[in-house]
Amino acid sequence: MSNFTDTYEMTSKMTEDGIDFLFMSEGKRDVVKIIRYSYVMYYQERDVYNLAFGDYYSRSRSFSDNIVTDNGDPYSVYHTVLATIPYFFQTFEDAMLMVRGSDSTQEFQKNCHITCIKKCSFDTCRKAHRRITIYRNYVNKHFNSLNKDYAFLGSSTSFENQLLTEDYVTDKKYLTILLKKRKFII
C-alpha cells in the first residue's frame, strides 16, 4: 500500500489517542485534508484504531468527513490515504485498523433522506455506503497481494456496539473492514 507515485507530501503529528496526517489537495482549489487514526476500542486482544478522512479546518481544528470536495484529484488523494497505512502500522504495530464509511451510519441516511432529491426510501438510500465500497473494492481487487502483509476481517453488522466479524471474503458487502499487520518470524 505504499508503492504509489502520485501521493501528496504529508506531515504527521501524534495525538492523544492516535496519529494525524495532513496534506494539501491541489486542484480546482487548495484544500487541507486530514487522515486521522484514533483509538476506538479493544477487540480480539488488540487496540483498534479508526481511519477517518476529510477536509480539515485549521481555525477550529476540526474536520468534516461528510463533504465531497470533488477537487479533480481523486486518485492522488486516495493513494495518499492508502500510503499512510504502513506508517500507521510502524507506529502501532500490534494494533488493528478499522475502516468504515461515514455515509454508512443511520444518522447519515436520516439526514440524506430529509434533503434527498432522488426520493430514495430510507432503506435504499443510494448515497449510503459509497465510501466503504471504495475501500472494499480496493481490497477485493488487490486481496492476494495485500493478504501477504495484512490479515483482514469483515463485518456486515454490529449488535449493541459489538462488532460481529468474520474472516474477510472477497466480493462480500461489508460495512466495516478490519486489518492487522501479519507478523513474520525470521
DODO-993536 format. One record per atom (N, C-alpha, C): residue number from 0; residue in one letter; x, y, z. Coordinates in steps of 0.02 Angstrom, whole numbers. Atoms other than C-alpha are relative to their C-alpha. Layout:
<pts>
(pt NUM,a,(X,Y,Z))
...
</pts>
This chain:
<pts>
(pt 0,m,(40,-60,0))
(pt 0,m,(0,0,0))
(pt 0,m,(42,63,0))
(pt 1,s,(-42,-60,-2))
(pt 1,s,(148,115,-6))
(pt 1,s,(39,12,-65))
(pt 2,n,(-38,-6,63))
(pt 2,n,(207,98,-187))
(pt 2,n,(-33,47,-50))
(pt 3,f,(33,-48,44))
(pt 3,f,(103,241,-257))
(pt 3,f,(48,57,-16))
(pt 4,t,(-45,-54,20))
(pt 4,t,(194,376,-354))
(pt 4,t,(-36,67,-2))
(pt 5,d,(39,-62,7))
(pt 5,d,(53,504,-358))
(pt 5,d,(-31,22,66))
(pt 6,t,(25,-21,-66))
(pt 6,t,(36,542,-172))
(pt 6,t,(23,71,16))
(pt 7,y,(-19,-67,-23))
(pt 7,y,(41,711,-88))
(pt 7,y,(49,-5,57))
(pt 8,e,(-46,-5,-57))
(pt 8,e,(176,763,34))
(pt 8,e,(-42,12,62))
(pt 9,m,(40,-4,-61))
(pt 9,m,(112,744,211))
(pt 9,m,(43,21,59))
(pt 10,t,(-31,-9,-65))
(pt 10,t,(152,799,386))
(pt 10,t,(-39,-45,48))
(pt 11,s,(35,42,-49))
(pt 11,s,(112,688,535))
(pt 11,s,(10,29,69))
(pt 12,k,(-3,-25,-68))
(pt 12,k,(76,726,715))
(pt 12,k,(-33,-52,45))
(pt 13,m,(29,45,-49))
(pt 13,m,(50,609,862))
(pt 13,m,(-53,39,39))
(pt 14,t,(53,-31,-39))
(pt 14,t,(-111,647,955))
(pt 14,t,(-9,-39,65))
(pt 15,e,(13,32,-64))
(pt 15,e,(-178,599,1125))
(pt 15,e,(-24,-72,-9))
(pt 16,d,(27,68,10))
(pt 16,d,(-266,446,1052))
(pt 16,d,(17,-31,-68))
(pt 17,g,(-18,29,65))
(pt 17,g,(-178,411,886))
(pt 17,g,(51,42,-37))
(pt 18,i,(-46,-37,43))
(pt 18,i,(-95,498,741))
(pt 18,i,(-40,33,-56))
(pt 19,d,(31,-37,54))
(pt 19,d,(-147,630,613))
(pt 19,d,(51,10,-56))
(pt 20,f,(-39,-18,58))
(pt 20,f,(-80,656,437))
(pt 20,f,(-37,56,-36))
(pt 21,l,(29,-56,36))
(pt 21,l,(-110,821,347))
(pt 21,l,(34,8,-67))
(pt 22,f,(-28,-15,66))
(pt 22,f,(-87,862,164))
(pt 22,f,(-46,48,-36))
(pt 23,m,(38,-48,40))
(pt 23,m,(-144,988,35))
(pt 23,m,(-22,-33,-65))
(pt 24,s,(28,22,64))
(pt 24,s,(-260,930,-104))
(pt 24,s,(3,59,-48))
(pt 25,e,(-9,-55,49))
(pt 25,e,(-216,1033,-257))
(pt 25,e,(-41,-16,-61))
(pt 26,g,(43,10,58))
(pt 26,g,(-346,1052,-392))
(pt 26,g,(-35,64,-17))
(pt 27,k,(40,-59,14))
(pt 27,k,(-487,1172,-426))
(pt 27,k,(14,54,52))
(pt 28,r,(-20,-45,-55))
(pt 28,r,(-438,1248,-258))
(pt 28,r,(43,-41,48))
(pt 29,d,(-41,36,-49))
(pt 29,d,(-315,1204,-121))
(pt 29,d,(-42,-15,62))
(pt 30,v,(40,22,-57))
(pt 30,v,(-397,1104,18))
(pt 30,v,(44,-41,46))
(pt 31,v,(-38,39,-49))
(pt 31,v,(-312,1043,177))
(pt 31,v,(-41,-61,18))
(pt 32,k,(32,64,-16))
(pt 32,k,(-354,860,206))
(pt 32,k,(33,-30,61))
(pt 33,i,(-27,34,-58))
(pt 33,i,(-333,757,363))
(pt 33,i,(-17,-74,-4))
(pt 34,i,(10,72,-10))
(pt 34,i,(-312,571,388))
(pt 34,i,(12,-11,74))
(pt 35,r,(-5,6,-73))
(pt 35,r,(-346,534,570))
(pt 35,r,(-10,-73,20))
(pt 36,y,(4,67,-30))
(pt 36,y,(-310,369,656))
(pt 36,y,(-11,11,75))
(pt 37,s,(14,-11,-71))
(pt 37,s,(-393,369,828))
(pt 37,s,(-25,-64,32))
(pt 38,y,(19,59,-38))
(pt 38,y,(-416,237,961))
(pt 38,y,(-76,-1,10))
(pt 39,v,(72,6,-11))
(pt 39,v,(-594,170,970))
(pt 39,v,(-20,-56,48))
(pt 40,m,(20,55,-43))
(pt 40,m,(-595,5,1065))
(pt 40,m,(56,-52,5))
(pt 41,y,(-43,59,-7))
(pt 41,y,(-508,-153,1120))
(pt 41,y,(-40,-59,-27))
(pt 42,y,(36,55,33))
(pt 42,y,(-555,-304,1013))
(pt 42,y,(50,-54,-19))
(pt 43,q,(-42,58,14))
(pt 43,q,(-480,-478,995))
(pt 43,q,(72,11,25))
(pt 44,e,(-64,-11,-34))
(pt 44,e,(-339,-432,1115))
(pt 44,e,(45,50,-35))
(pt 45,r,(-38,-53,34))
(pt 45,r,(-286,-281,1012))
(pt 45,r,(-36,67,9))
(pt 46,d,(28,-67,4))
(pt 46,d,(-310,-94,1017))
(pt 46,d,(-23,10,-72))
(pt 47,v,(28,-12,66))
(pt 47,v,(-421,-43,871))
(pt 47,v,(-3,76,-11))
(pt 48,y,(0,-70,20))
(pt 48,y,(-399,124,782))
(pt 48,y,(-43,9,-62))
(pt 49,n,(42,-16,58))
(pt 49,n,(-523,202,662))
(pt 49,n,(38,45,-48))
(pt 50,l,(-27,-45,52))
(pt 50,l,(-465,279,498))
(pt 50,l,(-56,48,-19))
(pt 51,a,(47,-52,21))
(pt 51,a,(-557,443,470))
(pt 51,a,(36,45,-49))
(pt 52,f,(-30,-41,52))
(pt 52,f,(-529,557,322))
(pt 52,f,(-49,56,-18))
(pt 53,g,(44,-54,19))
(pt 53,g,(-596,727,275))
(pt 53,g,(37,66,-11))
(pt 54,d,(-27,-68,7))
(pt 54,d,(-571,913,249))
(pt 54,d,(15,28,69))
(pt 55,y,(-22,-26,-65))
(pt 55,y,(-476,998,390))
(pt 55,y,(-7,76,1))
(pt 56,y,(9,-71,-10))
(pt 56,y,(-518,1170,457))
(pt 56,y,(48,22,56))
(pt 57,s,(-53,-17,-48))
(pt 57,s,(-364,1243,541))
(pt 57,s,(-23,49,54))
(pt 58,r,(22,-49,-50))
(pt 58,r,(-454,1387,628))
(pt 58,r,(-35,-33,58))
(pt 59,s,(38,34,-53))
(pt 59,s,(-571,1273,725))
(pt 59,s,(33,-65,21))
(pt 60,r,(-33,65,-12))
(pt 60,r,(-452,1123,722))
(pt 60,r,(-49,-58,-2))
(pt 61,s,(50,52,8))
(pt 61,s,(-597,1017,665))
(pt 61,s,(2,-24,-72))
(pt 62,f,(3,24,69))
(pt 62,f,(-636,916,510))
(pt 62,f,(-68,-28,-14))
(pt 63,s,(63,29,21))
(pt 63,s,(-783,853,411))
(pt 63,s,(15,-59,-46))
(pt 64,d,(-8,58,43))
(pt 64,d,(-790,679,338))
(pt 64,d,(-63,-13,-42))
(pt 65,n,(62,7,40))
(pt 65,n,(-959,708,253))
(pt 65,n,(0,41,-64))
(pt 66,i,(-3,-43,58))
(pt 66,i,(-901,828,119))
(pt 66,i,(32,-37,-59))
(pt 67,v,(-31,25,62))
(pt 67,v,(-866,777,-61))
(pt 67,v,(31,61,-33))
(pt 68,t,(-34,-60,24))
(pt 68,t,(-734,904,-114))
(pt 68,t,(0,4,-75))
(pt 69,d,(-1,1,73))
(pt 69,d,(-726,850,-297))
(pt 69,d,(50,50,-28))
(pt 70,n,(-53,-47,17))
(pt 70,n,(-560,938,-320))
(pt 70,n,(39,-21,-63))
(pt 71,g,(-33,21,62))
(pt 71,g,(-509,843,-478))
(pt 71,g,(62,-43,11))
(pt 72,d,(-60,40,-15))
(pt 72,d,(-375,738,-392))
(pt 72,d,(-17,-64,40))
(pt 73,p,(21,55,-43))
(pt 73,p,(-466,583,-327))
(pt 73,p,(52,-55,10))
(pt 74,y,(-49,55,-8))
(pt 74,y,(-327,457,-361))
(pt 74,y,(58,22,44))
(pt 75,s,(-55,-24,-43))
(pt 75,s,(-190,563,-282))
(pt 75,s,(-22,2,73))
(pt 76,v,(26,-3,-69))
(pt 76,v,(-299,591,-128))
(pt 76,v,(-7,-71,28))
(pt 77,y,(12,69,-24))
(pt 77,y,(-350,408,-114))
(pt 77,y,(66,-37,11))
(pt 78,h,(-65,32,-8))
(pt 78,h,(-172,347,-141))
(pt 78,h,(38,28,60))
(pt 79,t,(-32,-29,-59))
(pt 79,t,(-111,468,-8))
(pt 79,t,(-28,-31,64))
(pt 80,v,(31,33,-58))
(pt 80,v,(-236,396,116))
(pt 80,v,(28,-71,8))
(pt 81,l,(-25,69,-4))
(pt 81,l,(-183,218,74))
(pt 81,l,(74,-3,19))
(pt 82,a,(-71,-1,-14))
(pt 82,a,(1,264,85))
(pt 82,a,(15,11,75))
(pt 83,t,(-11,-10,-72))
(pt 83,t,(-21,311,270))
(pt 83,t,(-7,-64,40))
(pt 84,i,(13,62,-38))
(pt 84,i,(-73,134,320))
(pt 84,i,(65,-33,23))
(pt 85,p,(-63,28,-26))
(pt 85,p,(105,64,326))
(pt 85,p,(32,42,55))
(pt 86,y,(-26,-44,-53))
(pt 86,y,(158,216,429))
(pt 86,y,(-38,-10,65))
(pt 87,f,(40,14,-59))
(pt 87,f,(14,184,547))
(pt 87,f,(25,-63,35))
(pt 88,f,(-21,63,-30))
(pt 88,f,(71,5,574))
(pt 88,f,(73,2,24))
(pt 89,q,(-66,-8,-28))
(pt 89,q,(251,61,601))
(pt 89,q,(-5,30,71))
(pt 90,t,(9,-32,-65))
(pt 90,t,(188,166,746))
(pt 90,t,(-39,-44,49))
(pt 91,f,(43,42,-42))
(pt 91,f,(55,46,812))
(pt 91,f,(0,-71,-28))
(pt 92,e,(-10,64,36))
(pt 92,e,(122,-122,753))
(pt 92,e,(-44,-56,23))
(pt 93,d,(44,53,-25))
(pt 93,d,(11,-231,863))
(pt 93,d,(-74,19,-2))
(pt 94,a,(69,-24,2))
(pt 94,a,(-148,-132,830))
(pt 94,a,(-39,-31,-57))
(pt 95,m,(44,18,54))
(pt 95,m,(-295,-168,720))
(pt 95,m,(-30,65,-27))
(pt 96,l,(27,-60,32))
(pt 96,l,(-360,-40,596))
(pt 96,l,(-71,-14,-24))
(pt 97,m,(70,6,21))
(pt 97,m,(-546,-14,566))
(pt 97,m,(-15,54,-52))
(pt 98,v,(20,-46,52))
(pt 98,v,(-613,65,408))
(pt 98,v,(-76,-7,-9))
(pt 99,r,(73,-5,10))
(pt 99,r,(-795,119,396))
(pt 99,r,(-13,62,-41))
(pt 100,g,(20,-60,37))
(pt 100,g,(-884,242,285))
(pt 100,g,(-44,44,43))
(pt 101,s,(43,-46,-39))
(pt 101,s,(-957,397,368))
(pt 101,s,(-70,3,-30))
(pt 102,d,(66,1,31))
(pt 102,d,(-1101,376,245))
(pt 102,d,(-37,-66,12))
(pt 103,s,(34,63,-16))
(pt 103,s,(-1146,205,318))
(pt 103,s,(-37,3,66))
(pt 104,t,(34,-6,-64))
(pt 104,t,(-1218,272,479))
(pt 104,t,(-75,14,-10))
(pt 105,q,(72,-15,1))
(pt 105,q,(-1404,284,519))
(pt 105,q,(-11,76,-3))
(pt 106,e,(6,-72,0))
(pt 106,e,(-1378,470,551))
(pt 106,e,(9,29,-70))
(pt 107,f,(-11,-23,69))
(pt 107,f,(-1308,497,375))
(pt 107,f,(-62,-13,-42))
(pt 108,q,(58,18,41))
(pt 108,q,(-1454,406,296))
(pt 108,q,(-61,41,19))
(pt 109,k,(57,-40,-23))
(pt 109,k,(-1581,500,403))
(pt 109,k,(6,71,-27))
(pt 110,n,(-11,-68,26))
(pt 110,n,(-1504,670,355))
(pt 110,n,(-6,2,-76))
(pt 111,c,(5,3,73))
(pt 111,c,(-1490,618,173))
(pt 111,c,(-73,-4,-22))
(pt 112,h,(71,10,17))
(pt 112,h,(-1672,564,169))
(pt 112,h,(-39,66,3))
(pt 113,i,(34,-64,-9))
(pt 113,i,(-1726,737,227))
(pt 113,i,(9,44,-62))
(pt 114,t,(-15,-45,56))
(pt 114,t,(-1642,826,80))
(pt 114,t,(7,-37,-67))
(pt 115,c,(-12,40,60))
(pt 115,c,(-1638,685,-49))
(pt 115,c,(-42,24,-59))
(pt 116,i,(35,-19,61))
(pt 116,i,(-1680,743,-224))
(pt 116,i,(-18,-61,-42))
(pt 117,k,(15,63,36))
(pt 117,k,(-1684,562,-285))
(pt 117,k,(-61,-34,30))
(pt 118,k,(58,27,-35))
(pt 118,k,(-1826,525,-163))
(pt 118,k,(7,-75,15))
(pt 119,c,(-13,69,-20))
(pt 119,c,(-1745,363,-105))
(pt 119,c,(-41,-16,62))
(pt 120,s,(30,20,-64))
(pt 120,s,(-1832,264,30))
(pt 120,s,(56,-4,51))
(pt 121,f,(-51,2,-52))
(pt 121,f,(-1742,259,196))
(pt 121,f,(40,-65,-4))
(pt 122,d,(-34,65,3))
(pt 122,d,(-1699,75,171))
(pt 122,d,(45,-6,-62))
(pt 123,t,(-39,7,62))
(pt 123,t,(-1624,104,-3))
(pt 123,t,(35,65,-20))
(pt 124,c,(-36,-62,14))
(pt 124,c,(-1525,265,11))
(pt 124,c,(57,-14,-49))
(pt 125,r,(-50,13,51))
(pt 125,r,(-1419,270,-148))
(pt 125,r,(67,33,15))
(pt 126,k,(-62,-33,-19))
(pt 126,k,(-1290,384,-67))
(pt 126,k,(36,-37,57))
(pt 127,a,(-29,36,-57))
(pt 127,a,(-1260,265,79))
(pt 127,a,(52,-51,-24))
(pt 128,h,(-51,52,9))
(pt 128,h,(-1106,153,87))
(pt 128,h,(48,11,-59))
(pt 129,r,(-46,-12,57))
(pt 129,r,(-1013,235,-59))
(pt 129,r,(72,0,22))
(pt 130,r,(-70,-6,-22))
(pt 130,r,(-856,267,44))
(pt 130,r,(30,-67,17))
(pt 131,i,(-28,65,-16))
(pt 131,i,(-835,93,115))
(pt 131,i,(4,-43,-63))
(pt 132,t,(-3,38,64))
(pt 132,t,(-871,24,-59))
(pt 132,t,(65,14,-36))
(pt 133,i,(-63,-17,32))
(pt 133,i,(-718,116,-125))
(pt 133,i,(57,-40,32))
(pt 134,y,(-53,38,-35))
(pt 134,y,(-606,36,8))
(pt 134,y,(-9,-75,-12))
(pt 135,r,(14,71,10))
(pt 135,r,(-691,-134,-10))
(pt 135,r,(21,-22,-70))
(pt 136,n,(-19,17,69))
(pt 136,n,(-665,-132,-199))
(pt 136,n,(76,-3,-7))
(pt 137,y,(-73,2,2))
(pt 137,y,(-480,-92,-174))
(pt 137,y,(26,-64,32))
(pt 138,v,(-21,61,-34))
(pt 138,v,(-459,-235,-50))
(pt 138,v,(-16,-61,-44))
(pt 139,n,(19,57,42))
(pt 139,n,(-554,-355,-165))
(pt 139,n,(47,-7,-60))
(pt 140,k,(-42,1,60))
(pt 140,k,(-450,-307,-317))
(pt 140,k,(71,-22,16))
(pt 141,h,(-70,13,-18))
(pt 141,h,(-283,-323,-225))
(pt 141,h,(7,-50,58))
(pt 142,f,(2,42,-59))
(pt 142,f,(-330,-453,-95))
(pt 142,f,(60,-48,4))
(pt 143,n,(-54,50,-3))
(pt 143,n,(-200,-585,-142))
(pt 143,n,(67,31,21))
(pt 144,s,(-64,-31,-19))
(pt 144,s,(-54,-464,-128))
(pt 144,s,(-4,32,69))
(pt 145,l,(8,-31,-65))
(pt 145,l,(-122,-369,23))
(pt 145,l,(-1,-52,56))
(pt 146,n,(7,52,-50))
(pt 146,n,(-159,-531,115))
(pt 146,n,(67,-30,22))
(pt 147,k,(-67,22,-20))
(pt 147,k,(27,-570,120))
(pt 147,k,(25,39,60))
(pt 148,d,(-24,-43,-54))
(pt 148,d,(59,-424,238))
(pt 148,d,(-52,15,53))
(pt 149,y,(54,-19,-45))
(pt 149,y,(-111,-397,318))
(pt 149,y,(-52,-56,4))
(pt 150,a,(56,45,-9))
(pt 150,a,(-246,-509,391))
(pt 150,a,(-63,43,4))
(pt 151,f,(61,-39,6))
(pt 151,f,(-422,-447,354))
(pt 151,f,(-59,-34,33))
(pt 152,l,(64,22,-25))
(pt 152,l,(-588,-463,443))
(pt 152,l,(-53,45,-31))
(pt 153,g,(55,-40,25))
(pt 153,g,(-757,-403,382))
(pt 153,g,(-58,-3,47))
(pt 154,s,(60,-2,-41))
(pt 154,s,(-914,-351,472))
(pt 154,s,(-56,31,-41))
(pt 155,s,(59,-25,36))
(pt 155,s,(-1084,-331,391))
(pt 155,s,(-50,32,48))
(pt 156,t,(47,-25,-49))
(pt 156,t,(-1171,-285,551))
(pt 156,t,(34,6,68))
(pt 157,s,(-22,-2,-70))
(pt 157,s,(-1148,-243,733))
(pt 157,s,(-61,-7,44))
(pt 158,f,(55,10,-47))
(pt 158,f,(-1254,-281,884))
(pt 158,f,(19,34,65))
(pt 159,e,(-13,-37,-62))
(pt 159,e,(-1262,-161,1032))
(pt 159,e,(73,22,5))
(pt 160,n,(-68,-26,4))
(pt 160,n,(-1096,-81,980))
(pt 160,n,(54,-53,3))
(pt 161,q,(-48,55,4))
(pt 161,q,(-1011,-251,969))
(pt 161,q,(7,-21,-72))
(pt 162,l,(-10,22,69))
(pt 162,l,(-933,-297,803))
(pt 162,l,(-11,-75,-6))
(pt 163,l,(7,70,17))
(pt 163,l,(-983,-462,728))
(pt 163,l,(42,-11,-63))
(pt 164,t,(-48,4,56))
(pt 164,t,(-835,-508,617))
(pt 164,t,(8,-72,-23))
(pt 165,e,(-18,65,29))
(pt 165,e,(-780,-650,505))
(pt 165,e,(63,12,-41))
(pt 166,d,(-56,-6,46))
(pt 166,d,(-627,-686,401))
(pt 166,d,(-26,31,-64))
(pt 167,y,(21,-38,59))
(pt 167,y,(-636,-571,251))
(pt 167,y,(-11,-46,-60))
(pt 168,v,(16,37,61))
(pt 168,v,(-719,-644,97))
(pt 168,v,(-7,52,-55))
(pt 169,t,(4,-50,54))
(pt 169,t,(-691,-550,-66))
(pt 169,t,(-70,0,-30))
(pt 170,d,(64,-13,33))
(pt 170,d,(-845,-479,-151))
(pt 170,d,(-60,-5,46))
(pt 171,k,(55,-3,-48))
(pt 171,k,(-949,-485,8))
(pt 171,k,(-8,73,21))
(pt 172,k,(13,-71,-15))
(pt 172,k,(-1030,-319,54))
(pt 172,k,(5,14,74))
(pt 173,y,(-12,-18,-69))
(pt 173,y,(-952,-274,220))
(pt 173,y,(-10,75,10))
(pt 174,l,(5,-70,-19))
(pt 174,l,(-990,-111,309))
(pt 174,l,(61,23,39))
(pt 175,t,(-61,-14,-37))
(pt 175,t,(-830,-122,411))
(pt 175,t,(54,-49,-22))
(pt 176,i,(-58,42,14))
(pt 176,i,(-658,-187,364))
(pt 176,i,(50,11,55))
(pt 177,l,(-53,-4,-51))
(pt 177,l,(-529,-226,497))
(pt 177,l,(61,-35,-28))
(pt 178,l,(-61,31,22))
(pt 178,l,(-348,-264,461))
(pt 178,l,(53,6,53))
(pt 179,k,(-57,-1,-46))
(pt 179,k,(-194,-307,560))
(pt 179,k,(60,-24,-38))
(pt 180,k,(-63,17,32))
(pt 180,k,(-14,-324,511))
(pt 180,k,(18,-71,18))
(pt 181,r,(-23,68,-14))
(pt 181,r,(46,-502,493))
(pt 181,r,(70,3,30))
(pt 182,k,(-66,4,-30))
(pt 182,k,(196,-548,598))
(pt 182,k,(39,-55,-35))
(pt 183,f,(-43,48,34))
(pt 183,f,(339,-635,513))
(pt 183,f,(56,-20,47))
(pt 184,i,(-53,26,-43))
(pt 184,i,(459,-745,608))
(pt 184,i,(61,-13,-43))
(pt 185,i,(-61,7,40))
(pt 185,i,(636,-737,544))
(pt 185,i,(46,-51,33))
</pts>
